[in-house]
Amino acid sequence: MEYSELLHNRRSIRSFTDMPVTNEILLELIKESTLAPNSSHSQIWKFSVVNSREMIRRVSDESKKNICRRIDDNPADYAKMYEAALRNPDYNVFYNAPALVIISGPADYRNLLVDCALCAGYLMYAAVARGLGTCWINLGADVRDTELRAALGLTDELRIVAPIIIGYPASIPPARHREEPVILKVIG
Ligand SMILES: Cc1cc2nc3c(=O)[nH]c(=O)nc-3n(C[C@H](O)[C@H](O)[C@H](O)COP(=O)(O)O)c2cc1C
């Protein structure tokens, strides 16, 4: 695939075919994602691979529950705008995707968000290159339950940055409109 095609083909995919994604492919994507630049070459990213719709549903329910509690405690929480969906028991924040890769890292690491976000970007393009679709799902990042965290390999010091769903797209939506970039100055 041409580089430009790769860029334009990456859309957030929220509807998937029934075709499973093998663990082998998921591990390949993860391997390629670690080619991302990262601060001090610290490679602090960690990965939880969830290749089970039942487990993905559990993570969705847990995150929805915690985000709803957050909204109750603080109605100014950004997730308030998604409240109706989050309170719907049938709503799966992961859109019934067949697979989920959760990128996490040490909560106190100074460049945690930047490094994991770059890694997530690489993961998404590695997926597109194989005809797969992805979507970053922030609404699935609030996992606190001790047992569930342990099942995902998430020790206490790890913070989830990027839950990325992966599957074969049922359809690829057209590109969302992008504003013209704001160029503050071109000097020289
Ligand atoms: C940090 C981040 C969090 C996101 N969280 C969600 C989410 O919780 N649910 C969702 O459906 N899409 C989520 N998205 C996808 C964005 O809505 C999407 O990237 C944006 O609308 C642009 O569309 P495109 O990815 O197709 O270009 C998230 C994207 C990013 C980068």
The ligand as an SDF file (V2000), in Angstrom:
LIG
                    3D

 31 33  0  0  0  0  0  0  0  0999 V2000
   -7.5410   10.1190   22.2590 C   0  0  0  0  0  0  0  0  0  0  0  0
   -8.7130    9.6460   21.4220 C   0  0  0  0  0  0  0  0  0  0  0  0
   -9.8430    9.1630   22.0590 C   0  0  0  0  0  0  0  0  0  0  0  0
  -10.9310    8.6880   21.3140 C   0  0  0  0  0  0  0  0  0  0  0  0
  -11.9890    8.1230   21.9680 N   0  0  0  0  0  0  0  0  0  0  0  0
  -13.0350    7.6300   21.2390 C   0  0  0  0  0  0  0  0  0  0  0  0
  -14.1100    6.9550   21.8940 C   0  0  0  0  0  0  0  0  0  0  0  0
  -14.1460    6.7910   23.1170 O   0  0  0  0  0  0  0  0  0  0  0  0
  -15.1100    6.4460   21.1340 N   0  0  0  0  0  0  0  0  0  0  0  0
  -15.1170    6.5730   19.7570 C   0  0  0  0  0  0  0  0  0  0  0  0
  -16.0570    6.1080   19.1220 O   0  0  0  0  0  0  0  0  0  0  0  0
  -14.0980    7.2060   19.1040 N   0  0  0  0  0  0  0  0  0  0  0  0
  -13.0610    7.7210   19.8060 C   0  0  0  0  0  0  0  0  0  0  0  0
  -11.9890    8.3110   19.1670 N   0  0  0  0  0  0  0  0  0  0  0  0
  -11.9900    8.4200   17.6830 C   0  0  0  0  0  0  0  0  0  0  0  0
  -12.2450    9.8690   17.2270 C   0  0  0  0  0  0  0  0  0  0  0  0
  -13.6070   10.1810   17.4110 O   0  0  0  0  0  0  0  0  0  0  0  0
  -11.8310    9.9740   15.7410 C   0  0  0  0  0  0  0  0  0  0  0  0
  -10.4410    9.7530   15.6210 O   0  0  0  0  0  0  0  0  0  0  0  0
  -12.1670   11.3590   15.1550 C   0  0  0  0  0  0  0  0  0  0  0  0
  -13.5590   11.5600   15.1100 O   0  0  0  0  0  0  0  0  0  0  0  0
  -11.6070   11.5240   13.7160 C   0  0  0  0  0  0  0  0  0  0  0  0
  -12.1090   10.5070   12.8520 O   0  0  0  0  0  0  0  0  0  0  0  0
  -11.1380    9.5170   12.0700 P   0  0  0  0  0  0  0  0  0  0  0  0
  -10.3200    8.7720   13.1100 O   0  0  0  0  0  0  0  0  0  0  0  0
  -12.0100    8.5970   11.2960 O   0  0  0  0  0  0  0  0  0  0  0  0
  -10.2460   10.3430   11.2080 O   0  0  0  0  0  0  0  0  0  0  0  0
  -10.8940    8.7650   19.8900 C   0  0  0  0  0  0  0  0  0  0  0  0
   -9.7450    9.2600   19.2490 C   0  0  0  0  0  0  0  0  0  0  0  0
   -8.6620    9.6750   20.0060 C   0  0  0  0  0  0  0  0  0  0  0  0
   -7.4100   10.1420   19.3040 C   0  0  0  0  0  0  0  0  0  0  0  0
  1  2  1  0
  2  3  1  0
  2 30  2  0
  3  4  2  0
  4  5  1  0
  4 28  1  0
  5  6  2  0
  6  7  1  0
  6 13  1  0
  7  8  2  0
  7  9  1  0
  9 10  1  0
 10 11  2  0
 10 12  1  0
 12 13  2  0
 13 14  1  0
 14 15  1  0
 14 28  1  0
 15 16  1  0
 16 17  1  0
 16 18  1  0
 18 19  1  0
 18 20  1  0
 20 21  1  0
 20 22  1  0
 22 23  1  0
 23 24  1  0
 24 25  2  0
 24 26  1  0
 24 27  1  0
 28 29  2  0
 29 30  1  0
 30 31  1  0
M  END
$$$$
